[in-house]
Amino acid sequence: MTAARGPRPRLAVVVPALNEAHEHGILRTLEALHAQEDDDFDLVVVDNGSTDGTADVVRKAVAEWGRLRWRVVDEPQKGTGAAADTGMRVAIGLGAELLARTDADCLPPPGWTRAVRAAFATGDELVAGRLVPRDDDLPVSRFQQGVLSFALWVSSTFGKVRPGNQDEGYLGPYVMTPGCNMAITASLYERAGGFPRTRIEDLHEDRALVNAVRRLTTRYAEHREVWVRASTRRVHAWGLVRTLGWYADHRYRPEVVDIR
């Protein structure tokens, strides 16, 4: 006789957003999430002080699609860290045991939430996803896609050896975990202290969270089957070298960081 399975752990998706009411912004992300094959999840969109009606776009879509478990909340404190942390903690308050995050300029494929659940089923408490360049918002040639993929590999490899990611208190190796495609159990999120409530100009909140996790457990890993299409607008605005400099501890720091 097979034992009855208990209820599925509650999953929530968190999406920080700032001024994403444009053609290739938050609505495209919502459409991608609405099309998930496994749609058993809450959605918390965190409006981080938008002035272009981003929250109204979300509310209209939620009402039209009848998504009763989707909501938008406000976080006036500027910063992807602050917005993401607010969303995660709202989701936990709703009862979520599993937390996933993507961003308002990303397109998760239809199997994304299903892949997230499968990754957690391996026993990992932190899931690092993979990024694929978007090609629907800005022109990206196959050559540029290859260059961007190589740049991501370089960044991931460098992260494993960079001095800032080395400490005898870490229990396991560094794994690049992009904030726009990652997942973590609610329990580990709270134990690690969550995303630091910082501005994007001051700190890469995703790297800070990963390093906090590394002091607590080795149950984290990259799961390549968990992927999203991510915007290339920073590369188009700054160029590849400067973009890599930005992600390498802000060695390149432009006047305008919030590229739209």
C-alpha positions in Angstrom: 0.0 0.0 0.0 1.4 3.4 -1.1 1.4 6.1 1.6 -0.6 9.1 0.7 1.4 12.2 -0.3 1.0 15.3 1.7 0.1 18.7 0.2 2.7 20.3 -2.1 4.9 22.9 -0.5 3.5 26.4 -1.3 5.6 28.2 -3.9 5.7 31.9 -4.4 7.4 33.9 -7.2 8.7 37.4 -6.4 9.3 40.0 -9.1 10.8 43.4 -8.1 9.9 46.1 -10.6 10.8 49.8 -11.3 9.3 51.7 -14.3 8.6 48.6 -16.4 5.3 49.7 -18.0 7.0 49.9 -21.4 6.4 47.5 -24.3 9.0 44.9 -23.4 8.6 45.2 -19.6 6.4 43.8 -16.8 3.5 42.8 -19.0 5.6 40.4 -21.0 7.0 38.9 -17.8 3.4 38.5 -16.4 2.3 36.8 -19.7 5.2 34.4 -19.4 4.2 33.6 -15.8 0.6 33.3 -16.7 1.6 30.6 -19.3 3.4 28.4 -16.8 2.5 24.7 -17.1 2.6 24.4 -13.3 0.6 27.4 -12.2 0.3 26.4 -8.6 2.1 29.5 -7.2 1.6 32.8 -5.6 3.0 35.9 -7.3 4.2 39.0 -5.5 5.2 41.9 -7.7 7.0 44.6 -5.7 6.6 48.1 -7.2 9.8 49.9 -6.2 8.6 53.5 -6.6 7.7 53.4 -10.3 6.4 56.7 -11.9 5.1 55.2 -15.1 2.1 53.1 -13.9 3.9 49.8 -13.5 1.6 48.8 -10.6 -1.5 49.6 -12.7 -0.3 47.3 -15.5 0.0 44.5 -12.9 -3.4 45.1 -11.3 -5.1 45.2 -14.7 -3.5 41.9 -15.8 -4.4 40.3 -12.5 -8.0 41.3 -12.7 -8.4 40.3 -16.4 -6.8 36.9 -15.8 -8.6 36.2 -12.5 -5.3 35.4 -10.8 -6.5 35.4 -7.2 -3.1 34.5 -5.8 -1.3 37.3 -7.6 -0.8 40.7 -6.0 1.3 43.9 -6.2 2.8 45.5 -3.1 4.7 48.8 -2.7 8.3 49.3 -1.4 9.3 53.0 -1.5 12.9 52.3 -0.3 14.9 52.3 -3.5 16.9 49.2 -4.4 16.6 45.7 -5.8 17.7 44.3 -2.5 15.0 46.2 -0.5 12.3 45.4 -3.1 13.2 41.7 -3.4 13.4 41.3 0.4 10.0 42.9 0.9 8.6 40.5 -1.7 10.1 37.5 -0.1 8.9 38.3 3.3 5.4 39.1 2.0 5.4 35.7 0.3 6.5 34.0 3.5 3.7 35.7 5.4 1.3 34.2 2.9 2.5 30.8 3.8 5.1 30.1 1.1 7.7 27.5 1.9 9.5 27.8 -1.5 10.5 31.1 -2.9 11.6 31.9 -6.5 12.7 35.2 -7.9 12.8 36.6 -11.4 12.9 40.2 -12.6 10.5 42.4 -14.6 12.7 42.3 -17.7 12.9 38.5 -17.8 10.9 35.8 -19.6 10.6 32.5 -17.8 9.8 29.6 -20.2 6.5 27.6 -19.7 8.3 24.9 -17.7 10.1 27.3 -15.3 8.1 26.8 -12.1 8.0 23.1 -12.7 11.8 23.0 -13.1 12.1 25.0 -9.9 10.1 22.5 -7.9 12.1 19.6 -9.5 15.4 21.3 -8.4 14.1 21.6 -4.8 13.2 17.9 -5.0 16.9 17.0 -5.3 17.3 18.3 -1.7 19.0 21.6 -2.5 17.8 24.6 -0.5 19.2 27.2 -2.8 18.8 26.9 -6.6 21.0 28.9 -9.0 19.4 29.2 -12.4 20.8 29.9 -15.9 20.4 33.0 -18.1 19.8 33.0 -21.8 19.8 36.4 -23.7 16.5 37.8 -24.7 16.3 38.6 -28.4 12.7 40.0 -28.6 13.4 43.4 -27.1 16.8 44.5 -28.5 18.6 43.1 -31.5 21.1 40.3 -30.6 22.9 38.4 -33.3 24.1 34.8 -32.9 27.6 36.1 -32.5 26.5 38.5 -29.7 24.6 35.7 -28.0 27.8 33.6 -28.0 29.8 36.5 -26.6 27.2 37.1 -23.9 27.1 33.4 -23.0 30.9 33.4 -22.8 30.9 36.5 -20.6 28.5 34.8 -18.2 30.8 31.8 -18.0 33.8 34.1 -17.3 31.8 35.8 -14.6 30.9 32.5 -13.0 34.4 31.2 -13.2 35.9 34.4 -11.8 33.4 34.3 -8.9 34.8 30.9 -7.8 38.3 32.4 -7.3 37.7 36.1 -6.5 39.1 37.1 -3.1 35.8 38.4 -1.9 34.2 35.0 -2.2 37.0 33.2 -0.3 36.7 32.7 3.5 37.5 29.8 5.8 34.0 30.1 7.2 32.4 29.1 3.9 31.2 25.5 3.9 31.2 25.1 0.1 32.3 26.7 -3.2 30.9 29.8 -4.7 28.1 29.4 -7.2 26.9 32.3 -9.2 23.2 32.8 -8.5 21.6 35.6 -10.5 19.0 37.4 -8.6 16.7 37.3 -11.7 16.6 33.5 -11.7 17.0 31.9 -8.4 15.0 30.0 -5.8 15.5 29.4 -2.1 13.5 27.7 0.7 11.7 30.1 3.1 13.5 28.6 6.0 17.0 29.1 4.6 16.1 32.6 3.4 15.2 33.6 7.0 18.2 31.8 8.5 20.5 33.6 6.1 19.0 37.0 6.9 17.5 37.5 3.4 18.6 39.9 0.7 20.4 42.9 2.2 18.0 45.9 1.8 20.4 47.8 -0.3 20.4 49.9 -3.5 21.7 48.2 -6.6 24.4 50.9 -6.8 25.8 49.8 -3.4 25.9 46.0 -3.4 25.0 43.0 -5.5 22.3 41.6 -3.2 22.3 38.2 -4.9 26.0 37.6 -4.2 25.6 38.7 -0.6 22.8 36.2 -0.1 24.7 33.4 -1.6 27.7 34.0 0.6 25.5 34.1 3.7 24.0 30.8 2.6 27.5 29.3 2.2 28.1 29.8 5.9 25.0 27.7 6.7 24.8 24.8 4.3 26.2 23.0 1.3 22.8 22.2 0.0 22.9 24.6 -2.9 23.8 24.2 -6.6 23.4 25.4 -10.1 20.5 23.8 -12.0 20.8 24.5 -15.7 17.3 23.3 -16.4 16.1 26.3 -14.5 16.5 29.1 -17.0 15.0 32.4 -18.1 15.5 34.8 -20.9 17.1 37.9 -19.5 17.3 41.4 -21.0 20.6 42.6 -22.6 19.8 46.2 -22.3 22.8 46.9 -20.0 25.1 45.5 -22.6 23.5 47.6 -25.3 23.8 50.7 -23.1 27.2 50.2 -21.7 29.0 47.7 -23.9 30.2 44.3 -22.9 33.5 45.3 -21.1 31.8 48.0 -19.0 28.9 45.7 -18.1 31.4 43.1 -16.9 33.1 45.8 -14.9 29.8 46.7 -13.3 29.2 43.2 -12.2 32.8 42.8 -11.0 32.3 44.9 -7.8 31.2 48.0 -9.7 34.6 48.7 -11.2 32.5 50.5 -13.8 30.0 52.8 -12.2 27.8 54.8 -14.6 25.8 57.9 -13.7 22.6 56.1 -14.6 22.3 52.6 -13.3 18.6 51.9 -13.8 18.7 51.2 -17.5 15.2 51.2 -19.2 
